[in-house]
């Protein structure tokens, strides 16, 4: 992947996280049929993977871990994707629309430790200020999101880790609806 992108870390976190979720989801299809077990299985698949951040090649993920305790995609997976679970709770039985996607992405940006966002913020102080701005977003209309997008472009902000988690939320939402996992009949 790095060779194909000229050394740019493109989609590594998504490939890692989605691969784990797909494997855990497939395992649960033949298991107890409890949706929450997907997260338990995912955590089991990568148990203690964050330890690799203590050594090896210097990547921004390693630097973020050593300087700020961010474990990024590894930590999210190791903990059983807690932010994905929380984001899924924002959904209902309806299909995900554009406004709901924006709401979930803003939630993820405001709440998860996103190493791409940290790097683009250029300092922990900036990162925390930007996150505070995202926590204050309550209007998810197209116009409001366009203003927020323009602001992010102006400040060269990117949210690769949060976007990766959004893809996982969308996948798992479709998965649980397709296989009728834990969706209460009264919804």
Kinemage of the C-alpha trace (Angstrom):
@kinemage 1
@onewidth
@group {chain A} dominant
@subgroup {mainchain}
@vectorlist {calphas} color= white
{ca unk a 1} P 0.000 0.000 0.000
{ca unk a 2} L 2.768 2.443 0.887
{ca unk a 3} L 4.524 1.761 -2.402
{ca unk a 4} L 1.342 2.308 -4.404
{ca unk a 5} L 0.640 5.624 -2.660
{ca unk a 6} L 4.190 6.981 -2.774
{ca unk a 7} L 4.760 6.492 0.947
{ca unk a 8} L 1.450 7.937 2.120
{ca unk a 9} L -0.424 6.012 4.820
{ca unk a 10} L -3.649 5.592 2.883
{ca unk a 11} L -6.343 3.332 4.311
{ca unk a 12} L -4.071 1.259 6.552
{ca unk a 13} L -6.259 1.931 9.582
{ca unk a 14} L -9.432 1.141 7.666
{ca unk a 15} L -8.032 -2.082 6.217
{ca unk a 16} L -6.871 -3.130 9.690
{ca unk a 17} L -10.102 -2.229 11.514
{ca unk a 18} L -12.563 -3.375 8.888
{ca unk a 19} L -10.680 -6.651 8.486
{ca unk a 20} L -11.012 -7.324 12.202
{ca unk a 21} L -14.703 -6.414 12.216
{ca unk a 22} L -15.452 -8.553 9.171
{ca unk a 23} L -13.631 -11.529 10.704
{ca unk a 24} L -15.413 -11.088 14.050
{ca unk a 25} L -18.776 -10.671 12.292
{ca unk a 26} L -18.252 -13.831 10.266
{ca unk a 27} L -17.301 -15.738 13.410
{ca unk a 28} L -20.473 -14.564 15.138
{ca unk a 29} L -22.683 -15.681 12.257
{ca unk a 30} L -21.836 -19.218 13.308
{ca unk a 31} L -21.876 -18.366 16.998
{ca unk a 32} L -24.505 -17.343 19.498
{ca unk a 33} L -26.112 -14.754 17.229
{ca unk a 34} L -25.588 -11.904 19.686
{ca unk a 35} L -24.527 -8.712 17.975
{ca unk a 36} L -22.482 -7.468 20.949
{ca unk a 37} L -20.322 -10.598 20.738
{ca unk a 38} L -18.811 -9.176 17.539
{ca unk a 39} L -17.039 -6.562 19.637
{ca unk a 40} L -15.823 -9.138 22.145
{ca unk a 41} L -14.480 -11.339 19.346
{ca unk a 42} L -12.809 -8.324 17.693
{ca unk a 43} L -11.037 -7.441 20.936
{ca unk a 44} L -9.912 -11.047 21.362
{ca unk a 45} L -8.460 -11.115 17.846
{ca unk a 46} L -6.090 -8.213 18.615
{ca unk a 47} L -5.441 -8.675 22.319
{ca unk a 48} L -2.481 -6.527 23.460
{ca unk a 49} L -1.659 -5.330 19.919
{ca unk a 50} L -0.923 -1.823 21.239
{ca unk a 51} L 2.257 -3.180 22.787
{ca unk a 52} L 3.852 -3.016 19.337
{ca unk a 53} L 3.700 0.787 19.579
{ca unk a 54} L 6.486 0.678 22.166
{ca unk a 55} L 9.071 -0.323 19.554
{ca unk a 56} L 9.664 -0.642 15.836
{ca unk a 57} L 9.662 1.865 13.012
{ca unk a 58} L 8.908 5.471 13.922
{ca unk a 59} L 5.470 6.207 12.563
{ca unk a 60} L 3.175 8.997 13.620
{ca unk a 61} L 1.027 6.394 15.366
{ca unk a 62} L 4.004 5.364 17.474
{ca unk a 63} L 4.891 8.988 18.226
{ca unk a 64} L 1.276 9.770 19.219
{ca unk a 65} L 1.294 6.760 21.533
{ca unk a 66} L 4.586 7.629 23.191
{ca unk a 67} L 3.884 11.366 23.554
{ca unk a 68} L 0.150 11.406 24.256
{ca unk a 69} L -0.932 7.847 25.003
{ca unk a 70} L -2.988 7.602 21.788
{ca unk a 71} L -3.245 4.017 20.640
{ca unk a 72} L -5.306 4.891 17.550
{ca unk a 73} L -6.836 2.082 15.502
{ca unk a 74} L -5.023 -0.537 17.562
{ca unk a 75} L -6.471 0.753 20.815
{ca unk a 76} L -9.972 1.095 19.423
{ca unk a 77} L -9.863 -2.517 18.221
{ca unk a 78} L -8.238 -3.750 21.429
{ca unk a 79} L -11.080 -2.211 23.464
{ca unk a 80} L -13.737 -3.787 21.241
{ca unk a 81} L -14.527 -0.641 19.224
{ca unk a 82} L -16.287 1.339 21.980
{ca unk a 83} L -16.856 4.403 19.800
{ca unk a 84} L -18.414 2.280 17.074
{ca unk a 85} L -20.793 0.751 19.633
{ca unk a 86} L -21.736 4.214 20.901
{ca unk a 87} L -22.263 5.491 17.350
{ca unk a 88} L -24.454 2.499 16.507
{ca unk a 89} L -26.657 3.434 19.454
{ca unk a 90} L -27.451 6.690 17.619
{ca unk a 91} L -29.064 4.702 14.817
{ca unk a 92} L -32.457 3.122 14.538
{ca unk a 93} L -34.010 0.638 12.160
{ca unk a 94} L -34.256 3.179 9.330
{ca unk a 95} L -31.578 3.404 6.669
{ca unk a 96} L -28.744 5.807 7.370
{ca unk a 97} L -29.311 9.128 5.617
{ca unk a 98} L -26.818 11.909 4.903
{ca unk a 99} L -27.708 13.929 8.001
{ca unk a 100} L -27.296 10.870 10.258
{ca unk a 101} L -23.906 10.130 8.672
{ca unk a 102} L -22.787 13.680 9.430
{ca unk a 103} L -24.054 13.387 12.996
{ca unk a 104} L -22.157 10.150 13.540
{ca unk a 105} L -18.964 11.465 11.930
{ca unk a 106} L -19.056 14.604 14.088
{ca unk a 107} L -19.656 12.417 17.154
{ca unk a 108} L -16.645 10.239 16.255
{ca unk a 109} L -14.388 13.244 15.549
{ca unk a 110} L -15.366 14.796 18.876
{ca unk a 111} L -14.907 11.628 20.926
{ca unk a 112} L -12.327 9.171 19.597
{ca unk a 113} L -8.537 9.498 19.667
{ca unk a 114} L -7.819 10.120 15.983
{ca unk a 115} L -4.094 10.177 15.239
{ca unk a 116} L -4.629 11.621 11.747
{ca unk a 117} L -6.608 14.486 13.263
{ca unk a 118} L -3.929 14.981 15.935
{ca unk a 119} L -1.181 15.118 13.315
{ca unk a 120} L -3.089 17.590 11.136
{ca unk a 121} L -3.862 19.749 14.191
{ca unk a 122} L -0.102 20.316 14.617
{ca unk a 123} L -0.294 20.353 18.436
{ca unk a 124} L -2.256 18.791 21.272
{ca unk a 125} L -3.543 22.246 22.232
{ca unk a 126} L -4.979 22.809 18.739
{ca unk a 127} L -6.361 19.266 18.666
{ca unk a 128} L -8.267 19.792 21.901
{ca unk a 129} L -9.627 23.147 20.706
{ca unk a 130} L -10.805 21.659 17.412
{ca unk a 131} L -12.456 18.757 19.246
{ca unk a 132} L -14.247 21.260 21.479
{ca unk a 133} L -15.655 22.926 18.342
{ca unk a 134} L -16.964 19.575 17.086
{ca unk a 135} L -18.615 18.846 20.440
{ca unk a 136} L -20.648 22.042 20.012
{ca unk a 137} L -22.093 21.097 16.613
{ca unk a 138} L -25.845 20.538 16.831
{ca unk a 139} L -26.991 21.428 13.309
{ca unk a 140} L -26.389 18.626 10.817
{ca unk a 141} L -28.050 20.261 7.844
{ca unk a 142} L -26.223 20.250 4.533
{ca unk a 143} L -25.525 23.989 4.807
{ca unk a 144} L -24.067 23.692 8.309
{ca unk a 145} L -21.903 20.731 7.372
{ca unk a 146} L -20.642 22.598 4.295
{ca unk a 147} L -19.515 25.485 6.535
{ca unk a 148} L -17.759 23.012 8.828
{ca unk a 149} L -16.150 21.306 5.825
{ca unk a 150} L -14.890 24.652 4.506
{ca unk a 151} L -13.433 25.438 7.936
{ca unk a 152} L -11.633 22.077 8.007
{ca unk a 153} L -10.237 22.584 4.508
{ca unk a 154} L -9.026 26.057 5.455
{ca unk a 155} L -7.171 24.573 8.460
{ca unk a 156} L -5.985 21.450 6.553
{ca unk a 157} L -7.762 19.147 8.986
{ca unk a 158} L -8.387 15.495 8.242
{ca unk a 159} L -10.102 12.827 10.303
{ca unk a 160} L -8.883 9.547 8.864
{ca unk a 161} L -9.405 7.530 12.028
{ca unk a 162} L -12.904 8.880 12.578
{ca unk a 163} L -13.791 8.282 8.933
{ca unk a 164} L -12.552 4.692 9.258
{ca unk a 165} L -14.853 4.184 12.233
{ca unk a 166} L -17.756 5.687 10.276
{ca unk a 167} L -17.251 3.046 7.574
{ca unk a 168} L -17.338 0.355 10.272
{ca unk a 169} L -20.534 1.815 11.742
{ca unk a 170} L -22.179 1.739 8.297
{ca unk a 171} L -20.991 -1.832 7.690
{ca unk a 172} L -22.178 -3.100 11.063
{ca unk a 173} L -25.515 -1.338 10.765
{ca unk a 174} L -26.125 -3.051 7.422
{ca unk a 175} L -24.796 -6.357 8.802
{ca unk a 176} L -27.043 -6.395 11.874
{ca unk a 177} L -30.103 -5.481 9.798
{ca unk a 178} L -29.307 -8.037 7.094
{ca unk a 179} L -28.893 -10.861 9.597
{ca unk a 180} L -31.507 -9.594 12.099
{ca unk a 181} L -29.093 -9.266 15.001
{ca unk a 182} L -30.551 -7.849 18.204
{ca unk a 183} L -33.030 -5.487 16.590
{ca unk a 184} L -36.024 -5.198 18.925
{ca unk a 185} L -39.342 -5.936 17.219
{ca unk a 186} L -40.998 -2.803 18.671
{ca unk a 187} L -38.759 -0.340 16.812
